[in-house]
Amino acid sequence: MEQLLEILRELHPETDFEKETALVDHGILVSFDIVMLITRIEEEFDVVIPAKDITPAHFNSAKSLYALIASLEEQDD
């Protein structure tokens, strides 16, 4: 999780990603941020995020995003 939080903080250091639960809904993460996040996550975690999983529900919090990453890592095993 810490690795993900570091990636998120690089994008928006002013945001408390451990508490925020509406990153997309509140406009903290916009489309460009999400594209950057996907690229970094795929590189750092060695996963591929399918288009069907690029939804606000998965990107609204660090916790939900980390759950998606964990799910994708399990599928690769």
Secondary structure as GFF3:
##gff-version 3
##sequence-region A 1 77
A	DSSP	alpha_helix	2	11	.	.	.	ID=ss1
A	DSSP	alpha_helix	31	45	.	.	.	ID=ss2
A	DSSP	three_ten_helix	51	53	.	.	.	ID=ss3
A	DSSP	alpha_helix	56	59	.	.	.	ID=ss4
A	DSSP	alpha_helix	62	76	.	.	.	ID=ss5
###
